[in-house]
Amino acid sequence: MDYITYYRSVDLSKNTTAFHINAKQNDTLTRRLVLNFTDRGRPFCITEYDTATIYALKPDGTSVYDRCVIDEETIIYLSLIHI
């Protein structure tokens, strides 16, 4: 299956990082979010002890919390839920 992949860089020194990902209703397994983290522009080291969870707010106001995969210095989220 081909995914629509969104690449984002997140600077942890900033208070809030928000961005939009467009999807259609009832899409599932179609979006992939790949995140790289920095701290004041320098790469942020992710260790083997770290975990990653995504929080998303859907247009209908429903909140979503889901696990992410950590692959070396990158966090990957594959949408497993209906948008």
C-alpha positions in Angstrom: 0.0 0.0 0.0 1.2 3.5 -0.8 1.1 5.9 2.1 0.9 9.7 2.0 4.0 10.6 4.1 4.3 13.9 5.9 7.9 14.9 7.1 8.1 17.4 9.9 10.9 18.7 12.0 10.0 19.7 15.6 12.2 22.0 17.7 11.7 21.1 21.3 12.9 24.5 22.5 9.7 26.1 21.2 6.6 26.1 23.3 4.1 24.6 20.8 4.5 22.9 17.5 1.2 22.2 15.6 0.6 21.4 12.0 -2.3 20.1 10.0 -2.5 16.8 8.1 -5.2 16.5 5.5 -7.3 13.3 5.3 -10.7 12.2 4.1 -13.3 10.7 6.3 -12.9 6.9 6.8 -9.3 6.9 5.6 -7.3 4.3 7.4 -3.8 3.2 6.9 -3.2 5.9 4.4 -1.1 8.5 6.3 2.4 8.3 7.7 3.9 11.0 9.8 7.8 11.1 10.1 9.2 13.4 12.8 12.7 14.5 13.5 13.4 16.4 16.7 15.9 19.2 17.4 16.7 21.3 20.4 17.5 24.9 19.4 18.4 23.6 16.0 20.7 20.8 17.1 19.7 17.1 16.7 17.9 15.8 19.7 19.1 12.3 20.8 16.4 9.7 21.3 17.5 6.9 23.5 16.4 3.2 23.7 14.5 4.2 26.9 12.3 6.8 25.2 8.8 6.2 24.1 6.7 8.2 21.7 3.0 9.0 21.8 1.0 11.2 19.4 -1.9 13.4 20.4 -4.2 14.5 17.6 -7.4 16.4 17.5 -9.8 15.4 14.8 -12.2 17.9 13.1 -15.2 16.6 15.1 -13.3 17.4 18.3 -12.4 13.8 19.2 -8.9 13.4 20.8 -6.6 10.6 19.7 -3.7 9.2 21.6 -1.7 6.5 19.9 1.8 4.9 20.0 4.5 5.7 17.6 7.5 3.8 16.4 11.0 5.0 17.1 13.5 4.2 14.4 17.0 5.5 15.4 16.6 9.3 15.6 13.2 9.4 13.9 9.7 8.9 15.2 7.1 7.4 12.8 3.4 7.4 13.2 1.2 5.3 10.9 -2.5 6.2 11.1 -4.3 3.1 12.2 -7.6 4.9 13.0 -10.5 6.2 10.9 -10.2 9.9 10.4 
